[in-house]
Amino acid sequence: MQMSQIQQRVGALCFSLGGVQYLLAEWVSAAGWHSPAYSYSQNYISDLGIPLRSPLHSIMNGGFALEGGCFLLPAAYCFPCLMAQDDGCFCSVDCFTAQAA
């Protein structure tokens, strides 16, 4: 099964927006820490989502959830393509995954 050009564009847009909004949510949540200030080298990223530790925890937790949704939608678009037996899409996704690792 061949993916349509619209599906490819929606998938690429979702992947891009997922990453950008995650970085933005992280930056905003880290900026909300005042005493002590959030340190990228000393604190874990999950500290930004803890309600008792992070004043802007809802932004970070929302960012985590939105990123998951932005990655799930392209995966749903790719699923029919991955299930096709005689299509080269699986090979291209597999090569992309191998290069990212």
N, C-alpha and C positions, 0 to 999 in steps of 0.2 A: 504494500500500500504506500503510495506516494503522499508525502505531506504537502498540503497546499501552501502557497506563498503567504497567505494570510496567517495560517497556523505558525509558520516559521517566524514571521514578524512578531506575532503576539508572544510566542515563546521567548524570543530574543529580548523583547521589551520587558517581559516579566522577570527574566533573569537579571537584566540590567537594573530595573527599578528595585528589585529585592536587595541587591547589594548596596545600591546607593542609599536607600532608605534605612538600611541597617547601620551603615556608617554614620548617617545623620542622627539616628536615634542614640547611638553610642556617644557621639560627640555632645549632644544636648544633655543626656543623662550624666555624663562625666562632668560637664560644666556646672551641674547643679550641686555637686559636692563642694562644701566650703570648709568644713572643719572636721577632720583633716581633708585636704584636697585629694581628689582621686588621682592616683598615679598609675599610668599605663604599665610601668615596670614593677610595681609592688602589689597592685590589686588584681584580682581575677575579674574577667569580663562579667561573670555571673553576679558579682557584687553589685553591679548596677541594677539588677532586677530584684534585689532583696528589699521588701517593704520597710523593715526596721533600720536598714543601713543607707538606703538611697532615697533622697527626697523626690526624685523623679523616676521612681521605679516603674510606674505605669507606662511611661514613654518607652523604656527599654523593653518591658515585657510585651507591649504592643508591637514594638519593632521586631522582636523574635517571632511573634505569631504572624505578622504580615510577611516577613521573609519566608517563613515556611509555606504560606499560601502562594507567594510569588514563585516558589520553586516547584510547588505541587502542580500548578496549572500547566507549565510546559511539559512536565513528566506525563500528565494525562494526555496531552497532545501527542507525545512520542509513543505512548503505549501501543496503539494499534500498529504503528510502524515497526516496533520492536517484535511484535508477534508474527509479522509476515515472514514466511519461510524463504522467499526468493527475492528479497529486497536488500539493497546494499546499505540501508539506513542503520542496521544494527552494527555493521562494521564501522561506520563513521562515528557512531556514538561510542563504541568500544575504543576506538583509537583516540578520541577526545578524552575519554576517562583515563587512558593510559598516559597521555601527555600531561594531564593535570596532576597526576600522582607523583 
